Amino acid sequence: MKSISPTAYGAVSGRPRCPCCNGATNRIARRWVDMLTNIFVPVRRYRCREMRCDWEGNLRNPPSASLPTGLRD
């Protein structure tokens, strides 16, 4: 599993960037193994939007996404 730091998330949109090409990403459905991984490390599954890049994988949730709304800064 390849993860990136929360600083790689887009400054304006809050969406993660592709670790290969720095392009925009879309969230996609998780596989069962991703759900098992999520028990230990909070992750979401993404796919790069760029046609020339075929990256797909798990990225850690941004820190604020894993907190309940009332506990966010």
N, C-alpha and C positions, 0 to 999 in steps of 0.2 A: 504494500500500500504506500502510495506516495502522497505526502501531505505537505501543505505549504503554510507559512505563518499567516496570521490574520492581517498583517500589513499588506499582503498581496491582494486583498479585497479592494474592489473599486472604491475610490474616495467618494464619488457622488452617488452611485447606485447601491453600494453596499454588497454588490454581487462579487463573487470570486472571479479572478482572471485565470485564464488557462496557464498552467505552469510551463507549457512548451512554447507557445507563441504570444502569450500575454493578451490573447483575444477574449472576447466575451464568452460566457458559458451559459448553458441552460441546465436546470435541474432535471434529472430523469429518475425513473423508478429504480429503487434499490434491488439488488439480488439478495438471496437469502443469506449468503455469506457476509454481505454488507450489514445486514441486520444483526448478525452475531457480533461483528466487529463493533457496532454501535453500542453494544452493552458495555464495552470497556473504554472506547474512545468515541466521543460524539462526532460522527461523520455524516456527510451527505454525498450523493452521487451526482456528478456533473458530466456534461459532454461539451466540447468546444463548438462554438457556432461557425468558426471559420471552415470553409470547404477544403482548404488545402491542409488543414490540420485534423488528424483523426484521433486526437486525444480523448479519452474517456476514463474517468476514475473517481476516487473518493477524495474529498477535501474535508478538513476539519471545519466544524461549524465556527462562525465568528464568535468571539467571546460573548457578545450581547445576545446572540440568538439562543444560547443555551440557558439563559437566565429567564425566570418568569418576568412578565412585563413590569411588575411593581418593583423589582430589584435592579432594573437597568439604570445606568447613570443618566 
